[in-house]
Amino acid sequence: MKPLDFITGEIVGILLFFIGLYGLMTKKTIVKTIMSMSIMESGIFLFYITINYTVGSVPPIGQAQEAAFVDPVPSALMITAIVIGIGVTAIGLTMFMHYKQKHGITHWSRNRDQTGSDH
């Protein structure tokens, strides 16, 4: 047994999710919040993709083979979710740019009269 055999895709996905959740709850700047959401999404994608992985399976493309086929539906759903996640991140960053131009601040604030600080 190798020293790092216990580190699997599922564990890394869960760690990424909780790192993103921590960043989402503690960061006060809008850009860091958007980045934390992207990290959470990456953790979810990695978790679901590695849960579907089975050793020895082949993609259902080409000639009929003796090996077991991988179910293509979870992979297709994750590709769709990745595209949606990229779109949400792009829209969030665009909204942030407009918010910064209009109000001049880069952090979450209830009082819009405050001037911005990047902390």
C-alpha positions as a printed Julia matrix, in Angstrom:
119×3 Matrix{Float64}:
   0.0    0.0     0.0
   1.34   3.4    -1.01
   1.39   6.25    1.53
  -1.25   8.35   -0.25
  -3.66   5.63   -1.4
  -6.37   6.91    0.93
  -6.66  10.16   -1.03
  -9.42   9.59   -3.58
 -11.35  11.83   -5.92
 -14.34  11.76   -3.59
 -12.29  13.01   -0.64
 -10.66  15.76   -2.7
 -14.08  16.8    -4.03
 -15.5   17.04   -0.51
 -12.44  19.03    0.63
 -12.81  21.45   -2.28
 -16.49  21.9    -1.47
 -15.79  22.78    2.16
 -12.88  25.08    1.25
 -15.24  26.94   -1.07
 -17.95  27.02    1.6
 -15.47  28.47    4.11
 -14.47  31.15    1.61
 -18.11  31.89    0.84
 -18.92  32.44    4.51
 -15.82  34.4     5.54
 -14.8   36.6     2.61
 -16.13  40.12    2.44
 -15.11  41.0    -1.12
 -17.42  40.18   -3.98
 -14.73  38.69   -6.24
 -13.53  36.32   -3.5
 -17.13  35.24   -2.95
 -17.52  34.46   -6.66
 -14.21  32.55   -6.63
 -15.37  30.58   -3.58
 -18.56  29.6    -5.41
 -16.46  28.35   -8.33
 -14.3   26.29   -5.96
 -17.45  24.76   -4.44
 -18.75  23.9    -7.91
 -15.43  22.26   -8.82
 -15.63  20.12   -5.7
 -19.15  18.99   -6.57
 -18.13  18.16  -10.15
 -15.09  16.17   -9.03
 -17.15  14.29   -6.44
 -19.86  13.22   -8.88
 -17.45  12.35  -11.68
 -15.31  10.14   -9.42
 -18.33   8.47   -7.84
 -19.4    7.27  -11.31
 -15.93   5.88  -12.14
 -15.57   2.1   -12.22
 -12.3    0.3   -12.96
 -12.26  -1.53  -16.29
 -15.25   0.23  -17.84
 -15.0    1.68  -21.33
 -16.94   4.52  -22.96
 -19.92   3.41  -25.07
 -18.31   4.54  -28.33
 -17.36   2.41  -31.31
 -17.58  -1.34  -31.71
 -19.36  -3.61  -29.24
 -16.85  -4.85  -26.72
 -16.77  -7.48  -24.02
 -16.01  -4.97  -21.25
 -18.7   -3.23  -19.23
 -19.8    0.15  -20.53
 -19.73   3.35  -18.5
 -23.1    5.02  -18.01
 -22.89   8.2   -20.15
 -25.73  10.07  -18.4
 -23.79  11.24  -15.3
 -20.9   12.43  -17.47
 -23.28  14.34  -19.73
 -24.96  15.92  -16.72
 -21.61  17.02  -15.28
 -20.53  18.54  -18.61
 -23.82  20.46  -18.68
 -23.3   21.57  -15.06
 -19.76  22.75  -15.86
 -21.04  24.9   -18.73
 -23.78  26.34  -16.5
 -21.2   27.03  -13.75
 -18.98  28.91  -16.19
 -21.98  30.97  -17.29
 -22.95  31.79  -13.7
 -19.38  32.83  -12.9
 -19.2   35.03  -16.01
 -22.51  36.71  -15.2
 -21.44  37.22  -11.57
 -18.17  38.84  -12.62
 -19.98  41.05  -15.13
 -22.45  42.17  -12.47
 -19.52  42.86  -10.13
 -17.84  45.07  -12.75
 -21.01  47.12  -13.2
 -21.5   47.35   -9.42
 -17.92  48.56   -8.96
 -18.3   51.17  -11.7
 -21.59  52.43  -10.26
 -20.79  52.38   -6.53
 -16.98  52.27   -6.45
 -16.76  49.52   -3.85
 -15.6   45.92   -4.08
 -16.97  44.46   -0.85
 -20.38  43.5     0.43
 -21.89  46.5     2.16
 -25.35  47.41    3.38
 -24.51  51.1     3.33
 -23.81  52.2    -0.23
 -22.44  55.56    0.91
 -19.22  53.91    2.09
 -16.18  54.16   -0.11
 -14.55  50.93   -1.09
 -11.78  49.02    0.54
 -10.38  45.79   -0.84
 -10.23  43.9     2.5
